[in-house]
Amino acid sequence: MKVQVSANFKKHARKTILSIVVFAISYILLLILAIGITVGFTLLGILIFASKPMFLTAVLCLGLFGSGLTILFFLLKFVFTSTKVDTGHLTRIYEGDEPQLFALIHEVVKEVDTSFPKKVFLSHDVNASVFYDSNFWSMFLPIRKNLQIGVGLVNSVTQQELKAILAHEFGHFSQKSMKVGSYVYHVNQIIYNMLYKNESLDKMFEKWGNIGGYSAIFVSLSIFIIQQIQHVLKHLYEYVNLNYLALSREMEFHADEIAAHVAGSQALADSLLRLSFANHALTNVLSFYDSKFSENIRSSNIYPEHRCVMLMFAERNRYQMRNGLPQIELATLKKYDKSKLNLENQWSSHPSDEDRVKALQKLNIVKQETVNDPAIALLSNGAAIANQISDKLFSGIQYQQMPSVLEITSFAEDFEKRIAMYAIDQRFNNFYDYNHPILKGDTLIGKKPAQQSFEELFADSKVEALYELNSLENDKYVVEAIRKGEIKLKTFDYDGTKYRPADATELLQKIARDIGTTAQRIADYNQEIHFYFEQLADVQGKHLEFKHKYEDFALFDKNYEAGQNRYNELVENTTFIFQTLPFVDIEARLSDLKRREEELKKELAVLLELPESKFDMEEQLISSLDNYISSELVYFHVDHYNEENLQIMFNAISTYKKLLDDHHFAKKRCYLNFMLTLEENKDKGSVLSQLTT
């Protein structure tokens, strides 16, 4: 197969090759400089010793020679290093065990015209990749790649979609034009290693510094010179990496085109749009079993459960089904993203899924013969290998006793209950997912809102205002970063207009006005909704109950933001515990933490007294929290932390956050459910006619 590379690909390839040449020349110059320093230091040391032979001059001679060699070693060490990919979490499979999957790989390899992978591994996740161990010489010698396929991925796609995904992965290595990407990858690794992977050098400096007082001078000298070299390398790294990342994005488009020729545009586009959804479902399954640890419950095979959760989420999101899998349209994703900001992420190695899908749709390569059976059916013996991979996932967990296993029906019931605990009735059309039913701002108080039906109050147009507000706030955050220089761009587009970073301040003012306008629209919607249900409550004789439930939630919500800020401050002010600091600094920061703790203890005690706070809480945790609230725990003594007391504090902080969120949601849902009760009862006793007269 021969797929022509684009003009953009060629342009970025030329830039990348130029950056490699610049790196090579710069590196050679630095190497010559290092050799010169080594020779110069050595000659200077010999001259000093020859002029006055004695112990001190001998130390000076050896120290200068050692400094020179250290600098030279710093620049040469990457030649002797190699990068090995850890495969401990992977499960290798063989053709004899999985003939159908290997048959598909053979088919893709033949169509893409590349070599068969050296080894094939399965992982647990929703992913596929080609990887290999590398060293300096792999820039010049051919290396066979390994293929990794996630069973979570296989569980989420059809056979045609899996074929497209594999063709994309092999497409990166199928043509000579892609070789430049390999070169730049290695150059990036070389610079990265010299900048950030210096454990052996640091250990050598430490040993050298412990020899005697004089050696500290030469250690400092070596460190100073190496730091100057690193300063140059950092600029080179940014220059090479920016060009490489731009090329990498073009390589993704190119590999997509190869995959489209092999399996069709639609197969790859459908899988791209579904994979983040599938990954979200798998993450939820794993989180579910994290919560089951204390009950000594595990899964025998997470993949039927993964599929079960995908179907649950698809139903809740009203996604269409095709070939037994949720179909997620590009328009569905755009529904949530109302951003007016358009900028190329120069630090991203992949283009956005939206850009990739649009490019595939433009190619519109159609395959008449497709296999749309579930890809999981390719695995032998009813995907028995999935049991092994699930066992590997749970093997590192130390259960207190032999864990029991949930059947799929029990899992589905339990998981559904957990979703229901934190779900808002779908009749509200997601209006309250990111919005609280609170009256605030300059609302329509004093004016009688136009009479609307329940469906009109929660129409899609009202919900979209919430997505608009969220996107505006995200745009503000990004433009603020551009203004501060944290994101470096020459120009960027906003709402179809091109801006320079110097224009960011003026643009931020516009975004702030738009945020204010949109927030006011939402406040007006909340007022209209409140008026509607207030009238229903009056007619049904439930005005006081409605008022009580609203005020109960509103009062808690008023303090909720302060509680969130308190939690964030505590998290931020405990990060020092994981850093290496002088004892004096530790004591000072703990003193500040103690001051903040007093408020936490008061608020935590209040939350624990609320109904159902301790409903599903273990006795051990309750005892730990009581101890925390009533005691003055010592976290640091003389020169070491008290790990047990620190754990009590961290448990208290995380429990505070959970209780805060749980009670806020419970009160919110209680109020919303009462609103639904009013809606359900409105037809009784001709309520509608009474409202309109």
N, C-alpha and C positions, 0 to 999 in steps of 0.2 A: 504494500500500500504506500502510495506517495501522496501526501497532503502538503500543498504549498504553504509555506509560512507567510504570514501577513507582512505588510510594509512596516507596521508598528513593531513586529517581532524583530525584523531585520535592523530597524533603527536602534532598538534597545540592546540588541546583540552587539552592534558596533560600539555603542557607548560602554557596554560591559567589558568588551575586549579591551577598549582603551583604558578603562579603569584597572584592568589586570596588568596591562603594560606599565601604567603609572605606579602601581604597587610594586611590580618587579624591579623597576628602576630605583624606586625609593628604598626598597629593601636592600638591594645591592649596595647602594650608597651607605645605608646604615651599617651594613656588614663590613664594608671597607673601613668605615669610621671605627667600628668596634675592634677590628684587627689592628688598626692604627693605634687605638688607645691601649690595647693589650701589649703591642710591641713597645710603644712609648713608655708605658708604666714599667715594663720589664727592664728596659734599658736604663730608665731613671733609677730603679731599684738597684741595679748592678753598679751603676756609677756611685750611688750613695754608699753602698757597702764597700766598694773598692777604695773609695776615698778615706774611709775610716771603719775598718772591720771591727765590729763589736756586736753584742747581742741586740742592742736597740736598732742598729742599722740593718741587721739581718732580719729582724721583725718587719722593718719598713720595706725591705726588699721583697720578702715573701708576701706581705700584705698588698703591695702594689701589683705584684704578679697575680695574686688571687683575685683582686678586684677586676683586673683586665680579663682574666679567664671567665669570671662570673658574667660579665657583660657580654662576652662572646657566646657563652653557653646560653644566655637568655635568648639570643637571636637564632641560635642553631637548634635549640631543644625540640622544636616542632618536627624536625626531620626524623627524630627518633620516637615520637609519640604516635599513638594510633587511637582511633575512636572505635570502641566496641559497643555494639548495641546490646543491652541487657535483654535476654530472652527468657529469663526465669519465670516471668508471668505468662509466657506463651506456651501453647501446646503444639508440638510438631506433628504433622499428619503425613501419611504416605499414600501413594497411588493405590496400593493393594487394599488399603482400608477404606478409602473414599474415592472409588473409581469414577463416579458421576461428576463430582466436583472437579477432579483432575481432568476429565474429558472436556469440561467447559474451559478450563485454563488452557489446555492444549489447543482448543479451537480458537481462543482469543489470541494466543501467542502466534499461531499460524497466520491469522488475518492481519494482525498488527505488524507481522514480520520482525519479530524480536526473538531473543533467546528465552528458553524456559527458565523459570526461577531455580536457583540453587536449592533452596529449601522453602517449604510452605508451612506456615504456622496459622493457628487459630487463636484469637483472643476473645475476651468476653464482651467487648464493647461494640458500639455502632461506628465502625471505622474500617478502612482498608488502606494499606500503604505498601510501598516497595522500599526496602532499606538494605543497607550493607555496611560492613565494617570498613573503615577507611584509614589510610595513613598518607604520608607525603607522596609515596610512590604510586598510589592509586590514581593520581592525576595522569599518569603516563601508561599504566598497565590496565588492561580490561579486567573488570570485576563482575562476577555474576551476582545478581541481586536476589534477595529473599523477598517473599511475598507474605504479607500478614493480612488476614481476613477476619473481621470481627463477626462472631456468631450473632451478635445483636444486629449487625448489618444484614446478614443473610436472613434473619428472621423478619426483616422489615421491607424486603423488596421481592420482586418477581425474578424469575430466572433471566428474563430479557434485561431487566434493570441491573442485575448483578453482572451480566456480560458487559454492559455499558460501563459500569464502574471499574471493572478489571481492565477493560480496554483503555480507559483513561489513565490508570496507573501505569500500564505498560507503554502507553503512548509517550510518556516522558522520556523513554529510553530507546525509542524505536528508530530515530533518525539521527544522522550525523549532526544536523543543525542543533540538536539538543545537547551536544557534548559541552558547549560553552557553559551551560548551567552547572555541569559537574565541576568544571574548572573553578568557577566563581564560588561554588559551595566550599571547595577546599581552601581557596584563598581566605574566605570568611572564617573558616575554622582555624586557619593558621593565625590570623590576627586575633581572633577571639581567645585562642589558647595563650598567646603571648600577653594579652591584656588581663585575662581573668583566671586562668588556670595555672597558678604558680605555687602550688602547694610544696613541691619539691624544692623550689628555690627559697621559699620562706623558711622551710626546715633547715636548709643549708645555712641561711643567714643566722638563724637562731643558734645553731651549733657553733658557728664561727664566732658569734658575739659572746658565747659562754667561755671561750678559750682564755680570754684575758681582756684587760681594759683597752689596750692598744687596738685590738681587732675591731672595736666599735667604730673607730675612725674610718677604717676601710669599708666596713659594712655600710656606714652612712654614705660614703663616697660612691659605692656601687649602687646603692638605692637611689641616690640623687640622679646619677647618669641614666639608670634604667627608667626612672620616672620621666625624664626628658624624652627618651625614646618612645615610651608609652604614649606620651602626649602627641607625638607625631603620628603614631600608629592609630590613635583614636580618630584623628581626622581622616586618615586613609580608610579606616573601617567604615566610617559614615559614608565616605565617597563611594567606595566599592559596594557597600551594602545597599545604598539607595539605588544604584544602577542595577544591581542583582535583583532586588525586589521588584523593580519595574519590569525587568525581563521575566521574572518568575510569574508575574501576573499574565504576561503574554503567553508564557509556556502553558499556563492553565487553560487559556482559550484554545491553544493549539492542541493540547491533549484532549480537550472536549470535542474538538472537530474530528479527531481520529476516532474517538469513542462513538460519535454520531454516525460516522461512515461504517462502523462495525455493527452497531446495535440500533441505530436510529436516534434522531434528536429527542423524540418524546420520552424514550426510556430513561435517558440520562437526566432530562429536565424533571421528570416525575420523581426520580429518586433524590435529586438535589433538594427539591422542595419538601420532601418527606423526612429527610434524615435528622434534622434538628428536632422535629416532633418525636421521632422514634427514640432519639437519645434522651429527650425529656421523659418519655415513658419509662425507659430503662432506669434512669436515675431515680424515679419515683419508686420503682420496685426495690431497688437497693436500699433506699431510705426507709422503706417500709420494714425491711428485715433488720436494719440498724435499730429500729425502735423495738424489735422483737428479741433483741439480745438478752435482756433481763428475764424474759420468759422462756429462754432456752428453746427458741423456735428458729428453724432455718428452712431453706428451700432445697428440694432435691433437684430441681431444674427450673431456673429462673425464666426460661424462654417461653413456655406456655403462659406464664404469668405476665411476661413482657407483652405478648400479643393480646392478652386479655385487657391489660391497661390501655394499650393503643386503641382498642375497640371502644373502651369506656370513654376515653378522652375524645375520640372521633364523634361519638354520639352526643356528648355534651357540647361540642363545638359545631355540631350539625354539618360535619364534613361528609361529602359523598363518598361512597365505597365503589371501588372497581378492582376486580380480580382479588377480592377479599382483603383489600388494603385501603386505608384512608387516602383520598386524593386531595391534595392541598394545592389550591390554585395560587398563582402569583398575586392575583387581585386580593386574595384573603390575607396574605402577608402585608400588602400595601395598605389594607384597611386600618392596620394599627400604626403604620408609619406615615405621618402627615408632615414629615420634615420638609422644609423649603431649602435646606442647605445641601449644596452639592459640591463636594470636594473629593479629590482623589486621595485616598489614604496611601501616602508614599511609603509608609512603614509596614504595609500589609503585603504578605507573600501571595495572597489569593484575591482575585476580584470578588465583588459581592455576588451572592447567589442570584440576585435579581439581574445583574449584568450578564452572568453566565447563562441564565435561562433565556434572556432576551436574545443573546447571540445564537443559542441553539434553535430558538424559534425562527430566527432569520435564516439559518441554514436550511431548516425544514427538510431534513433527510428522512424519508419514510421507508421503513422496512415492511414488506408485505408479509413475510413469514416471521412471526414472533412467538416465543414461548412464554406465556404469562402465568404459568403455574408458580406456586410459592417457591422461592429459592431454597428454603429450608428443606424441601423435599429432596434436594440433591445430596444431602448428608445421609449416610447409610444407616440401616437398622433403626428407622424412626428417629434420626438425629441423636443417636445414643452418645455421640461425642459431647453433646451439650451437657449431659450429666457429669462427665469428667471435668468440664470447664467450670460448671457450677460448684462442684466439689472443691476445685482449686480456689475458687473465690472465698469459700467459707472455711477453708482449711487453716487459715491464719487466725481465726477467731477462737479465743479461749473461753468456751462455755463452762458454767459452773457444774453442769452435769450433762449427760448424753442428751443432745437436742432432739426434739421431736420435729416432724416434718408436716407442713400444711398441705392438704390436698387442694387442688385447683379451685374446687367449689368453695371451700372454706376461705381460701385466699380472696376470691372474688367478693364474697360477702363482707369480709373484714375490711378489705380495701375500699369497697363502696361506702361502708360506714364512715371510714376516715375521711373520704372525700366529702361526704354529706356534712360532716362536722364543721368543715371550713368552706362550705359552699353557700352561695346566695341563690335563692329561687330564680330559675331561668326566666320566669315571666317578667323580671325586671330588665331583661335584655342586656345584661352586663353593665347597666348604668351605675351600679353601686360597687363594682369591682375596684374602681379607682376614685370613688367619690363617696363622701359621707353625707347623710341626710341632715345637714346642719344649716340653719339660717344664719347668714353672715354677709357682711358688706352692705352696699346700698341696694337692698332688695326692693321688691314691689310692695312693701308694707305701706298701707294707706290706699293702695290701688287694688281693685278687684281684678285678678287675672281672668283672662278669657276662659270660658268653660271648655275643657278638653276631656276627651275620653282617656281611659287608662292606657290604651294602645298608643294614643297620640303623645301622652306624657313620656312614654319610654320608647319612642320611635328611634330608628337608626340615626336620624339626623341629630337627635339630642345626645346620643352616645358618642357620635363622632366628635362632638365638641370636647369631650374628655381626652380623646386621642390627640386632637389638635393642641390642647393645652400641654399634654405630656411632651409632644414633639417640639413645641415652642421652648419649653424649659430645657430640653436636651440641646436644642440649637443654641440657646443662650450660653449654656455651659461650654460648648465647643468654640463659639465665637469669642468668648472670654479667654479661652486658652490661646486662640490665635492672637488676640490683642496683647497678651502677656508674652508672646513669643514661645510658648510651650509647644505649639504646633507651628512648624515653619512652612509657610506657603508663600508663593509669589502673588497669586490671586486665588479667589474662590467665588463660587456662584451662590447667590441667595435669592430665591423667588424669581429666577430668570435674569437677575442683574449681576454683573461682575463687580467684585470688590477687591480692594487691596487690604492688607493687614492694617494700614494706616486709617482705613475707613471703618475699622471694627467698632470704635467708640460710638460713632454716629449710628451704625447698624444696631448696636446693643440697645440704644434708646428706642429705636423702632420696635425691636423685639419685645422690649419691656412694655411698650404701649399695647402691642398685640396680646401679650400675656394678660394684661389688666382687662382688656376688652373681653377676651375669651373667658377669663375667670368670672367676670361679671355676668356673662351669658349663663354660665353654669349656676351661679348664685340665683339668678332669676328662675332658672328651671327648678331648682330646689324649692324656691318660694311657691311656684305654681303647684308643685307636687304637694307641698305642705298644706296649701289652701284646699286642694282637692280632697285630701284625706281628712282634714279638719272638718270640712262640710259633711263628709260621710259620717264621721264620729258624732257630730251634732245631731244628725237625723236619726242615728241609731241609739242615741242616748249614751254615748260612750266618750263624751268630750273630756271628762276628768281623767279617764283611763288613758286616752290618747295623749293628753298633756303630760301625765306622769311618765309614760314610757318615753316620750320625746325628751323630757328634761333629765331623766335618768341617764340616757345615752349622751345627751349634750354635755352634761356635767363631767362625765368620764372622758369624753372626747376633748373637752377643754384642757384637761391635764395630761392627755395622752402624748401630745407633741413634746411637752416638757419631760415626760418620762422617757421618750425615745432619745432626746438630747442627753439626758442623764446617763442612759446606757452607753451611748456613743462616746461620751466623755470618759466613762470608766474604762471602756475598751482601749481607748487611745492612751489613757494614763496608766495602763498596766503593761504596755508593750515593752517598757524598759526592763521588765523582769526577764525578758528573753535576750537581753543584750549584755555584753560585758562592760561593766562600768566600775569606776572607783567606788570603794565602800562609802565614802562621804556622799557621793552623788546618790547612791542607792538609799541611804538613810534620809536624805532630803526629799527624794521623790516619794518614799513611803510615808513620810510625814504629811505630804500634800494629799496622798491617797487616803490616809486615815480621815482627813477632814471631809473628803467627798463621801466616804463610806457612811458617815452618820446619817446623811439624808437617804442614802440607799436603804439602810437598815429600817428606817421609819417607814418608807414607802413599801418595802418588801413585807413588813409586818402587817400593814394595812391590806395588801393584796392577799396575803395568806388567810386573813380572816373572812374574806369574801366567800359566799357559797360556792361549793364544788371546786375550790382551789386545790384541795388535797385529794380530790376524787380518785385520780389514777397515779398518785405520787407514792413512791415506795417509802416505807417506814424509815429506811436508812437515810434517804434524802431529807425527809421531814426533820429527823433528829439533827442532821448536819446543818440545816437552815436555822433551827432553833438555837443551836450552839453558836452559829455565826451572829445572829441578832443579839443574843444575850451576853456574848463574851467579847473581850478585847484580844483578838488573836495576834500573836507575834509572828511576823513573816520573815524576819531576818535577824540572825543572832551572830554577832561578832564578825564572822567571815563566810557565812553560808545561809541559804534560804531554808525555811521550814516548808518542805514540799507538801506535807499533809495539810497545813493551814492554808497554803496557797490554793490547793485544790478545793478546799471548802469555800474560799472566796470566789473562785471562778465558777463553781457550781451555783453559788448564790447570785452572781451577776447574770448567768445564762437563764436561771430559773426566773429571775425578775423580768427579763425580756419576754420569756414565754408566757408568764402570767399576765403581763401587761397586754400583750397581743391577744391572748385568748379571751380575757374579760372584755376587751374593747370590741372584739368581733362578736362575742356572745350577746352583748348589750345592743350592738348594731342589728344583729339578726333578729333579736327579740322584737325590736321596734319595727323592723321591716315586715316580719311575719304578722304582726298585729295589723299593719297596713293592708296586707293581703287578706286578712280575715274581714276587714271592713269592706274590701272590694268584693269578696265572695258573698257577703251578706247584703250587698246594696240592692239587689233585686227583690229581696224579701220585703213585703209591705209596700210595694210600689215606690221604692226609694228614689228611683230615677225620676219619676214624675214629680216627686216632692222637691227634688233638687232643682228642677227646671222651672218651678212655679214661684 
